[in-house]
């Protein structure tokens, strides 16, 4: 602002000087008026800029891509880097060559992945910078708080340790070379969207039924999560759903929600209570989930179908029950020769992710059984 004010003072001074020269017949009236018009226009422009709300330097730059991001997308399009760009790009640990994607890009991929993945939207997600994360696991029945007139008994209180060590997950995106060469093609949006879609299709099944061996542990495969039977050998029942909800401890039920696939929702919508009223209640507000027994329903395509001995529905506080950890660095390798005959360029994205049940008592699963 101070620079703009100073410029205004200089312009006014120049205008006065030019007027004095005009009076001495050094300029014609038309020449002076033309000069005066230009000076006044510039002063008006500066005064308008001064009156606008001021923002900090950081705010002015927040939408500006970093040097690293610009270098990365230049490498994506051309496969080349200038000496200056090479200095800001981080080489991945992969021996076959590649780069670590800028942190801004990694975050955008994870954000897009969260938009696609219903599981990521309802559980706890933690970014990590190291090879893994450890946290203490305690028995929920152990008393560790007391009022002044009570005794805080520690006894032989011991912590178990849970450890999440991210597994490598790869996604291959193969845009046409001609699209990369097209200056008007939004390469950034395309690659972020396609990469997130491919990651989501592999993560989803693992978060539901993963073995925990070379992939995340699934919600349904954890043996500590208690089951509730539906009351019918082949179908979901109203009584079974009520038993499922009330089997979850009160503390976790208040944040409870149902998890099931769309085909199961269709069956649940037909269930009625003893008064003949539908248990399923449609949402009357845009953007809000429909409810079942007063709790939201989250659709996840990777949940099992309704069948004998299957677990098609879960209920509880998933944010307390399950944790996903994402390694913040995503590595990218550019593959040119492998797809050259097809006119494509391959981009192999590698990220590390793990998921694990951390509090089994916060959720229950419904088993289709009598």
Secondary structure, DSSP 8 states (H G I E B T S, - for coil): -HHHHHHHHHHHHHHHHHHHHHHTTSS-HHHHHHHHHHHHHHHHHHHHHHHS----HHHHHTTS--HHHHHHHHHHHHS---HHHHHHSEE-S-TT--EE--HHHHHHHHHHHHHH-HHHHHSEEEEESSS-EEEEE--TT------TTS----TT---EEEEE--EEEEEEEEEEHHHHH-TTS-HHHHHHHHHHHHHHHHHHHHHHH-BSSSS-B-TTT-TTS-EEE-SSSSS--HHHHHHHHHHS-HHHHTT-EEEE-HHHHHHHTT-B-TTS-BSEE--SSTT---EETTEEEEE-TTS--S-TT---EEEE-HHHHEEEEEES--EEEEE-GGGGGGTEEEEEEEEEEEEEES-GGGEEEEE---
